[in-house]
Amino acid sequence: MKNIRKRLQDAAARLEQIERRRLESKNPDYGRETEWRLVDFELRDLERDIVANPGALESQLVRVRPAKR
């Protein structure tokens, strides 16, 4: 698996490409699904990391989804 830095750089480049094409095509919905998938994946990954090792955030965490069994 790619390291996090490389993965985030690749995702940022993809988001920039989507935005350029969105502006060129004048279509505000161009690449919307891909954009949301990229952002959703990164947020879920961040959430997994924080839940696995909350550190100073532990007292502020609230689980809103049931844990997978």
N, C-alpha and C positions, 0 to 999 in steps of 0.2 A: 504494500500500500504506500502511496505517496506520503511524504512527510507533510505535516500541517501547513508549513509555510508555502510549499510548492502548490499544494491543493488550493489554498486561499488565493495565491497569485493567479493560478489558472482560472479560478472562479471569477475573480475580479476582471481579468482580461475578457472573459466570456460576457460578463455583464456590460462592460464597456462596448463590446462589439454589438450586443443587442441594442444598446442605447443609440449607437451610431446608425444602425439600420432602421431603428424606430424613427429617428429624426429624418433620415433620407427618404423613407417611404411615407412619412407624415401619417403613419398608422400608430396611434398610441398603444395599441394592443399587440404589436409585433413582439414576439418572443415572451409574452407575459407568462405563459405556463413554464417555460424553461427558467425564467427569472425566479419565479416562486419556488420551483423545485430546488434550485441552487441555494436560495436563502433558507428554505425550510430545512434542507439537509444540514447546513452549517449550524443553524440554531439548535437542532436536535442533537448534533454532535457536542456542542457546547454544553447543553443541558446534561447529557450523559456524563461528561467530564466533571461538571460541578457536583452532580449527585454522587458520583463515585468518590470524589475528594473535595468536600465542600469548604474545608478550611475555615476561614473567618466568616464565611457566609452561612454556616450551619444554622445559626440561631434565626436567620431570616428566611430559610427555605420552607415552603409549603408545598406538599405533594398534591397536585390537582388531578393527576391520573393514577389509577390503581397500578401497582407494580405488576409486571408480567409474571405469570406463574409457570 
